[in-house]
Amino acid sequence: MKRWIIGSVAVVLLGAVLYVWMALTWSYSSGERVGYVRKLSLKGWICKTWEGQLSLVSIPGTSLETFSFTVRDTAVSERIQQDLGKRVALHYEQHKGLPTSCFGETEYFITDVRVVE
């Protein structure tokens, strides 16, 4: 009986680990958003991630649209901080189904940034 319980717990844990690994490595979608970084801050009680907002460039007279994003790579967050105040293109990957907010508050993870002139 003990072996069966230990085996069942091991299978459940392995399944949970595989699910989280798949959710973090397989991207649902990817693309770019262009605008001005409005804010970028390091957030979290235990799991620290960089959370930010991008003000999307829109047609004059329309309401402001923002794009919330998460940065897990410190090198990318440093590049974003260097380009504050400049128009940038953020390359993102969307990861759906993450089990907790420990991996980030949004499902959009920034992987690259470039300045757009």
N, C-alpha and C positions, 0 to 999 in steps of 0.2 A: 504494500500500500504506500509506504514512504517513497519508494522509487517512482511510483506512478505520479504522486503529488510533485516530487522534485522534477520529474520529466515534464510534467504539464507546465509548471512555473517556468522552466527553462525555455520551453517552446513559446510561451507567451512573451517572455522577455526578448527572445531572439526575434520574434515577429515585430515587436514594438521597435526594436533597434533598426531592423531592416526597413520598416515603414518610414521612420524619421530620416534615415539615410537616403531613401528614394525621394522623399519630399524635398530634401535639401539639394540633391544632385540633379534631379530631373526638373527641367523648367517647363512650365505650362505655356509660357509665351515670353518673347523678348522683343525689345525695341528701343527707341530713343525718344526722349522728351526734351524740348528746347525751351529755355527760359532763364530766369534769374533765381538763384538760390536765395530763399527768403529767410530760412533759419536752418541751423545744423547744431544739434546738441547731443551730448553723450548721456544716455538715459538707461535706467534699470537699477533695481535693487541688488540683484546678484549677477544676472547676465547683462553686461553693458553692451549696448549697440548704439551706433550713431543714427539718430532719427532726424529727418529734415523735411522741408517743404520747398517745392519749386514753383515760382509764380510763372505760369505759362503765358507767353506773349500772345495777346489776342488783338482783335480788331478794336480800334478806339470806339468808346461808347458802349462796349459790352462789359458784363460783370467779370471780375477777376476770377480766374480758375486756378486752383492750386493742385499740385501733384505731391502727395505724401510718399516718402520713400525711406528705406533703411539701408545703411551701409555697414557691412560686417568687417570689411577690410580697412585697417587703420591707414594704410598707404593711400587708398582711394579717398578716404575722408580728409587727409592732409592736402591732397591735390584740390579737392573741392574748396577747402578753407582758403587756399592760396588764390583761388579764382572767384572769391566772393565779390559781388558787385559787377561781375562781367557776365555777358550772355554765354551760357554753357549748354552743351548737349550731354545729357546723362544717359548712358546705355544701361538698361535694366533687364533683369530676368524676373519673371513672375513665378513664384512658388506657392501653389495652392495646397491647402490641407496640412499646414504645419500645426502640430498639436498644442503648442503653447506660445505665448508672446515672448518667451525667453530667447527665441531666435530672431526676433524683431517685431515691432508693433504693426508693420505693414507686410503685405505679401510681395512688395516690389523691392528687389535688392539691386542696388547700383553696383555695377562691375567696372565701369570706366567713365571717364569724364574728359571732355575736350572743349576748348574755348571756341565759340563761333563768332566770327567777325561780321 
